Amino acid sequence: MAVEVVYRSSRDLERLFMDKAEADRHDKMLELAELLAEVLEKAVPSLSEQQVEEVGIYMAKNRDVFARAFKSQPDALSELINAPAAPVVATETADAAEPAEAPAKPAKAAKAAK
């Protein structure tokens, strides 16, 4: 009988991860998305709750590009403009805009007895 260790994000209970660092990154991304959504909702009250959530997730997932753009490299945004548009389907887990994820790392195999 094999035992497999999996990790669950505290903000997205539906997703399981094969390594803790990956779960932590996902959790931090969702935390940033939530904070961005709050700011956007306050700044643009006419946006719907779903729009605010989707934009927050999009910005959080692309935070490196936005960070470069805000640090005097506005051309960095061309990466996002020229990227193919991924369809966005809202979910309750705030994980809608994420593209299909690469397969998770397989669990380490037990060493064979000599």
Phi, psi and omega in degrees: 000129181263146177246132181239128179268127176232156181240147181237136176289139180286343180260349181220086188289347180280333185268138175242146182232150181273344176222149186297320182298320179295318178296319178296318178299316180297317179298315180294322178297317179293325177295315178297316180301319179296316179293319177299319180298320178298315180296314180297320180297321179287321183285325183228080185298342181284348178288143177286165179299320179295318179297316180299316180296314181296317179293319178300316179295315180302313181294321180294320180291334181250029187299327180296319179294314179296322180298316178296319180297320180285343178260049175066027174232063184300338178295343178300331180294342178297334175301319181282325180293320183274350180286145178296141181286130176264138179295141181247123178238122183290141174226167179284344185270005180060034182236028191289318190277000183284129178293165180308130187276147177295152180302142181292155179296138178288154179294150179295135178283146178290144179290139180288142178287142181269000000 
